[in-house]
Amino acid sequence: MKNTNLLLAAMMTVTFATAGFAQKTTPKAVGSDKDKHGCIGSAGYTFSVVKDKCIKLFEEKIQLKEADSKKSYIANAVVILSKDGKKAEVFMPDAKGSIILTRALEYRDTTVYKNKKGAYELSKDKDSYTLKKSKKIIFSI
């Protein structure tokens, strides 16, 4: 009888512990993963500071390819220019958020954008783009 009571108590403890665990791990509904801007990541949306709205990066026109990739896949960086051309927003793979660059030089067909710390530089020459980090080309088209 004593062993039966112990067994029953152990089973009840496991049952209550399992029930509590199940409540904590209930999956979220699809589309409920909005960020602080209201963008739904699971639907492919990311917030753009330059456009001030949620966008799908893969739909943007300026897609730069990795310059020196030894990987089995090619990663893209995405560039979004502001309407007035004074700012460029760069989204890179594996980066949290974007980098905002400001127009630093404009001469004939060339425009150069830099970030405040000067580590990143984007050059636009007609229809080609080059993104450098610490003066080394990391993405281009």
Protein Blocks (a to p, Z undefined) as FASTA:
>chain_A
ZZmmmmmmmmmmmmmmmmmmmmmmgccdehiaccfkopafknopacdfklopacdfklpm
bdcddfbdcbfbdcdddddddfkopaccdddehiahjdddddfbdchjbccdddfkomac
cddehjaccddeehiafbdZZ
